[in-house]
Amino acid sequence: MSFLPKPKLHHPKLPVNALGYTRRDYEGAISTLCAGCGHDSISAAIIQACFELDIEPHRVAKMSGIGCSSKTPDYFLGASHGFNSVHGRMPSVLTGANLANRDLIYLGVSGDGDSASIGFGQFAHSIRRAVNMTYIVENNGVYGLTKGQFSATSDKGSKAKKGVVNTDEAIDLIGIALQLGATYVGRSFSGDKDQLVPLIKGALRHNGPAFIDCISPCVAFNNHEGSTKSYDFVREHNEAMNFLDVILGREAITTEYAPGEVRDVVQHDGSVLRLRKLHDEYDPTDRVGAMHHLHERKAAGEIVTGLLYIDPDPQDLHENLATVATPLNRLDDAALVPGRKALEKLNASLR
């Protein structure tokens, strides 16, 4: 059975957010993924983030492609809009939907096979076009649906479950996102809820292309000794750059950290990202510095996590194209068909 609905009954005294919703109102169907799959932890983090941000579920459009990761939107935000596209084509569908209706919150969920192989070009162009979205890659380093072959993000030298060694260099989606202009870039681990939930919250509040690479161990095919994306390996080699808190503009800003240890970054919508730095020399607003640090720590065998880069004043696709404030799907005939005089004026301006 591929669809298991959750019971609608729940305890009458469950905590509610400012909208009166419980956490259960942000859930979807029961997961059919393998028990212990890291993807389920990411779904739980998305549910928690939306609950804490007081987001109305119907204001979210969740998009996905093909793969274990792309099944997960069925397991969260059951009352939101959703579209399960073909393999690797999620970014194009999301871009089109965003152009048609800019008022929705766009959440793209993909995998390392979906985004780093067949959909690599789609991923790259959605980032460079500055689509206002939260793009999460659930990165397990294998093709889980087809029994564990190496994916394009598998690290060189890592071992498959049957002992085969990967001889190909890995594609670093974080590095690509930084190079192509993503304005919010982070990496996390499905087993670190305290880090992942605030990272998703910050991405959802960001007005621009927000990309999160989340290492998500595949318990069936990539959680063994020799894997660089297993639970044990990531826990042993995780180097967190910062701890993140998301503070909405309506809340008072307080701090319990010593001066110099905390940096507040005000986002476009007035929300504040509060970073508690673990490395004094690291500047999350320095794109080139972030790229350099990633290469440096990779050479040392470490996995860098946390909010790696943020542009506090980004521009998105609609600003770049100077589209009208009204969503295109709400324009009436008078706006869409302005008449012969307007067409003649436009043609004259092009001569």
C-alpha positions in Angstrom: 0.0 0.0 0.0 1.5 3.4 -1.0 -0.9 5.7 0.8 -1.8 5.4 4.5 -4.0 8.3 5.9 -3.5 9.3 9.4 -6.3 9.2 11.9 -8.1 12.6 12.2 -8.7 12.2 15.9 -6.1 13.8 18.2 -5.9 15.0 21.8 -8.0 18.1 22.4 -5.3 19.9 24.4 -2.5 19.7 21.8 -0.4 23.0 21.7 -1.5 25.5 19.1 0.3 28.3 17.3 -0.9 31.8 16.7 -3.3 30.7 14.0 -4.9 28.1 16.2 -3.4 25.2 14.3 -1.8 22.2 16.0 1.3 20.5 14.8 -0.9 17.7 13.5 -2.5 20.2 11.0 0.8 20.4 9.2 1.2 16.6 8.8 0.4 14.5 5.8 -0.1 10.8 5.2 1.8 8.1 7.0 5.3 7.6 5.6 6.0 4.4 3.6 9.7 4.9 3.6 12.1 2.5 5.4 12.0 2.7 9.2 14.9 5.0 10.2 15.1 6.8 6.9 16.6 10.2 7.3 14.0 11.7 4.9 11.3 11.2 7.5 13.3 13.4 10.0 13.5 16.1 7.3 9.7 15.9 6.9 9.3 16.3 10.6 11.6 19.3 10.6 9.6 21.0 7.8 6.4 20.3 9.8 7.9 21.9 12.9 9.2 24.9 11.0 5.9 25.7 9.4 4.1 25.2 12.7 6.5 27.6 14.5 6.3 30.2 11.7 2.5 30.2 11.9 2.2 29.5 8.1 -1.2 28.8 6.7 -0.8 25.4 5.0 -2.8 26.5 1.9 -0.3 29.2 1.3 2.4 26.7 0.5 3.1 25.0 -2.8 5.3 22.0 -2.5 7.0 20.5 -5.5 9.1 17.4 -6.1 10.5 15.2 -8.8 11.2 11.4 -8.7 12.9 9.3 -6.0 12.6 8.5 -2.3 13.0 12.2 -1.4 10.3 13.2 -3.9 7.8 10.9 -2.2 8.1 12.9 1.1 5.9 15.9 0.3 3.0 13.4 0.7 4.0 13.1 4.3 3.8 16.8 5.3 1.5 19.7 4.8 -1.5 17.6 3.6 -3.6 20.8 3.2 -1.1 22.6 0.9 -0.8 22.7 -2.9 1.4 20.1 -4.4 2.8 18.8 -7.7 4.9 15.7 -8.2 6.8 16.2 -11.5 8.9 13.9 -13.6 12.5 13.0 -12.9 14.7 16.1 -12.5 12.1 18.6 -13.7 10.9 20.0 -10.4 12.8 23.3 -10.7 11.1 24.2 -14.0 7.6 23.4 -12.7 8.3 25.4 -9.6 9.7 28.4 -11.6 6.5 28.4 -13.8 4.2 28.2 -10.8 6.2 31.0 -9.1 5.9 33.3 -12.1 2.1 32.6 -12.3 1.4 33.2 -8.6 4.0 35.0 -6.6 1.8 35.1 -3.5 2.5 31.4 -2.5 5.4 30.1 -0.5 7.4 27.7 -2.7 9.0 24.6 -1.3 11.0 22.3 -3.6 12.0 18.9 -2.3 14.5 16.9 -4.3 17.2 14.3 -4.0 20.8 14.0 -5.0 19.9 11.8 -8.0 17.0 14.1 -9.0 19.1 17.4 -8.7 22.7 16.4 -9.3 22.2 14.0 -12.2 19.2 14.1 -14.6 18.1 17.5 -13.1 21.4 19.1 -12.7 20.8 21.7 -15.4 17.3 22.4 -14.0 18.8 22.9 -10.5 21.5 25.3 -11.8 19.2 27.5 -13.8 16.6 27.8 -11.1 19.3 29.1 -8.8 20.9 31.5 -11.3 17.4 32.9 -12.2 16.9 33.8 -8.5 13.6 32.0 -8.1 12.1 32.9 -4.7 11.9 29.4 -3.2 13.2 27.1 -0.5 15.0 24.2 -2.3 15.9 21.2 -0.1 18.0 18.4 -1.4 17.7 15.2 0.8 21.2 13.9 0.1 21.9 10.2 0.8 24.5 9.6 -1.9 22.7 6.7 -3.5 19.8 5.8 -5.8 17.6 4.2 -3.1 14.7 3.3 -5.4 17.0 1.2 -7.7 18.9 -0.6 -4.9 21.8 1.6 -3.9 24.0 2.6 -6.9 26.3 5.6 -6.3 24.7 9.0 -7.1 26.6 12.1 -8.4 27.1 13.3 -4.8 28.8 10.2 -3.6 32.2 11.0 -2.3 35.2 9.7 -4.2 36.6 6.7 -2.2 33.4 5.9 -0.4 32.3 2.3 -0.4 29.0 0.8 -1.5 27.2 -1.7 0.7 28.7 -4.6 -1.4 32.2 -3.2 -1.1 32.5 -1.4 -4.5 34.6 1.8 -4.2 33.4 5.0 -5.9 36.1 6.3 -8.3 34.3 9.5 -9.5 34.5 12.9 -8.0 31.4 14.1 -6.2 29.3 17.1 -7.3 29.1 19.6 -4.4 25.7 21.2 -4.7 26.5 23.7 -2.0 29.5 24.9 -4.0 27.3 25.1 -7.2 24.6 27.1 -5.4 27.1 29.5 -4.0 28.8 30.0 -7.4 25.5 30.5 -9.3 24.1 33.2 -6.9 21.9 31.5 -4.3 21.3 34.1 -1.5 20.7 31.7 1.4 22.8 28.6 1.5 23.0 26.0 4.3 23.9 22.4 5.0 22.5 20.2 7.7 22.1 16.6 8.8 18.7 14.9 9.2 19.8 13.7 12.6 20.3 17.2 14.0 16.8 18.6 14.5 18.1 21.5 16.6 20.1 22.8 13.7 17.8 21.8 10.8 14.5 23.3 12.0 15.8 26.9 12.4 17.7 26.5 9.1 14.4 25.7 7.3 12.6 28.5 9.1 15.2 31.0 7.9 14.9 29.7 4.3 11.1 29.9 4.3 11.4 33.6 5.4 14.1 34.4 2.9 13.1 36.5 -0.2 15.2 34.8 -2.8 16.7 31.4 -3.8 17.3 29.5 -0.5 19.1 26.2 -0.8 19.7 23.6 1.9 21.7 20.5 1.3 20.6 18.0 4.0 22.6 14.8 4.4 20.1 12.1 5.0 21.4 8.6 5.5 19.8 5.7 3.5 19.4 3.0 6.1 18.9 0.3 3.5 21.9 1.0 1.2 24.3 3.7 2.6 24.5 3.4 6.3 27.5 1.1 6.6 31.2 1.4 7.4 33.0 3.0 4.5 30.0 5.2 3.6 30.6 9.0 4.0 26.8 9.6 4.4 26.1 7.2 7.2 24.8 8.3 10.6 28.0 7.4 12.3 30.3 9.1 9.8 28.4 12.4 9.7 28.2 12.6 13.5 32.0 12.0 13.7 32.9 14.5 11.0 30.3 17.2 11.4 31.8 20.7 11.8 28.9 23.1 12.7 29.8 26.7 11.8 27.0 28.4 13.8 23.7 27.9 15.7 20.8 29.7 14.2 17.7 31.3 15.7 14.9 32.9 13.6 13.3 35.9 15.2 10.2 37.4 13.6 10.0 41.2 13.4 7.1 41.4 15.8 9.1 39.8 18.6 11.5 41.6 21.0 15.1 40.8 20.4 17.0 39.5 23.4 20.3 37.8 23.8 22.0 35.6 26.4 25.3 35.4 24.6 28.4 37.4 25.3 29.2 40.4 23.0 31.0 39.4 19.9 29.6 35.9 19.9 26.3 36.7 18.2 25.5 38.3 14.8 22.1 39.4 13.8 21.2 39.5 10.1 18.0 41.3 9.2 16.2 39.8 6.3 14.1 41.5 3.6 10.8 40.9 5.4 12.1 42.2 8.7 12.7 38.9 10.4 16.1 38.5 12.1 18.5 35.6 11.8 20.5 35.3 15.0 23.8 33.4 14.5 25.9 32.2 17.4 29.3 31.8 15.8 31.5 28.8 16.6 34.3 30.1 14.5 35.3 33.8 15.0 36.9 34.1 11.6 33.9 32.9 9.6 31.7 35.6 7.9 28.3 34.2 6.6 27.9 37.2 4.3 31.1 36.6 2.4 30.3 34.4 -0.6 33.9 33.9 -1.7 35.0 33.2 1.9 32.3 30.6 2.3 33.5 28.8 -0.9 37.1 28.9 0.3 36.1 27.5 3.7 34.1 24.6 2.2 37.1 23.5 0.1 39.5 23.9 3.0 37.4 21.8 5.4 36.6 19.2 2.8 40.4 18.7 2.3 40.5 18.1 6.1 37.8 15.4 5.8 35.1 17.5 7.6 31.5 18.1 6.7 30.7 21.8 7.2 27.1 22.4 8.4 25.0 25.4 9.4 24.1 28.6 7.6 27.0 29.0 5.3 26.0 32.1 3.3 23.3 34.7 3.4 22.6 37.9 1.4 20.5 40.1 3.7 19.1 42.1 0.8 18.5 39.8 -2.1 16.5 40.2 -5.4 14.3 37.5 -6.8 13.1 36.6 -10.2 10.1 38.9 -10.1 12.2 42.0 -9.2 14.7 41.1 -12.0 11.9 40.8 -14.6 9.9 43.8 -13.2 6.7 41.8 -13.2 3.5 43.4 -11.8 2.6 43.1 -8.2 -0.6 41.3 -8.9 0.0 37.5 -9.5 -0.3 36.8 -13.2 -3.0 34.2 -12.7 -5.3 36.9 -11.3 -4.9 39.5 -14.1 -8.2 40.2 -16.0 -8.7 40.5 -19.7 -8.2 44.2 -19.7 -4.7 43.8 -18.3 -3.8 40.8 -20.4 -5.2 42.2 -23.7 -4.6 46.0 -23.5 -5.7 46.6 -27.1 -4.3 47.6 -30.5 -2.9 51.0 -29.4 -0.8 49.4 -26.7 0.5 46.8 -29.1 1.4 49.5 -31.7 3.2 51.4 -29.0 5.2 48.3 -28.0 6.1 47.5 -31.6 7.2 51.1 -32.2 9.5 50.9 -29.2 11.2 47.9 -30.7 11.9 49.4 -34.1 
